[in-house]
Amino acid sequence: MLIVELAFTETPERLAARPAHRAALTRLHEEGRLLGAGPWSDDSGALLVFCVGRPELEALLDEDPYYRTPGVEVTAVREWWPVVGP
């Protein structure tokens, strides 16, 4: 599994791009490629847990324009090996 961490700033572009991004996340979850995703409680960023390998993750990040939207920054991509859970 791969964890993607995002940082946000308040920009109109980010907020305008969010509905399409969330629809894409819903589709990825339904396909089993995304375990979960959501913003921090203060909306300063988000955490996404993908069930894909690194090459597929890179393709998914490239396909979704949200990750290149002003106000959105990918701050980390890390491999995660859960001990408990999925």
N, C-alpha and C positions, 0 to 999 in steps of 0.2 A: 504494500500500500504506500501511497505517496501523500504527504501533507503539503498543502499550499497555503501559505500565509499571505494575506493582503493587508495593506495599509490604505486608508482612505483620507481624502480631504473633502471638504464641502465644496463641490462644484456642481453647477447645473448640468453639465455633460454627464457626470457620473449618475446623478439621480435620474436623468432621462434615459440612460442606457440600462438601468437596473431591471425593468420589467422583462425585456428580451433576454437578459442574462439569466434571470431566475427561471424563465421558461426553459432555457437550455439546460440548466441544472436539474430541473424536474425530469426532463427527458433522459439525461444521463443517469439519474437515480433509478428511473424505471427500467433502464437497460442494464442495471447492475454495475455500471462503471463508476458511480459516485456513491459512497457510503453515506455521507452527510455533508452539509455545508450550512454556514450561517454567520451572521455578523457578531462582533463583540457587542456586549450590552451597551457600550457607549458609542457604537457605530464608528469607531476609529479604524476598523479593519474587519477582517473575516478569516475563518478557518475552513478549509475544504479538505475532505478525505477521499481520495480517489483510489479505486480498486483496479488500477491499470499499471503497466510498466512505464518507464521513463520516456521511450519514444512515443507511445500513444499519448501520454500526458502532454508532451511538447506539441503534438498535433492538435489536441483539444484546446490548449491555451492559444495556439495560433488561429484556430477557427472562430473563437469567440472574441469579437472586437472589444468587449468589456475590459479585458485585461490590458488594452492599449488606450483606454479612455482617460482623458485628463481627470485626475483625482483618484485614480486606482494605481497602486504599485504592488507588484509581486515582490515581497520582501524575503521570502524563503521558500524553497522546495526541499523537503526532507523525506527520506525513506523512514517508514514506521513499521515496526514489527509488533503488533498487539500481542500481549500475553493472555489477556482475557477479552472475550468478545469475538467479533467476526474475524 
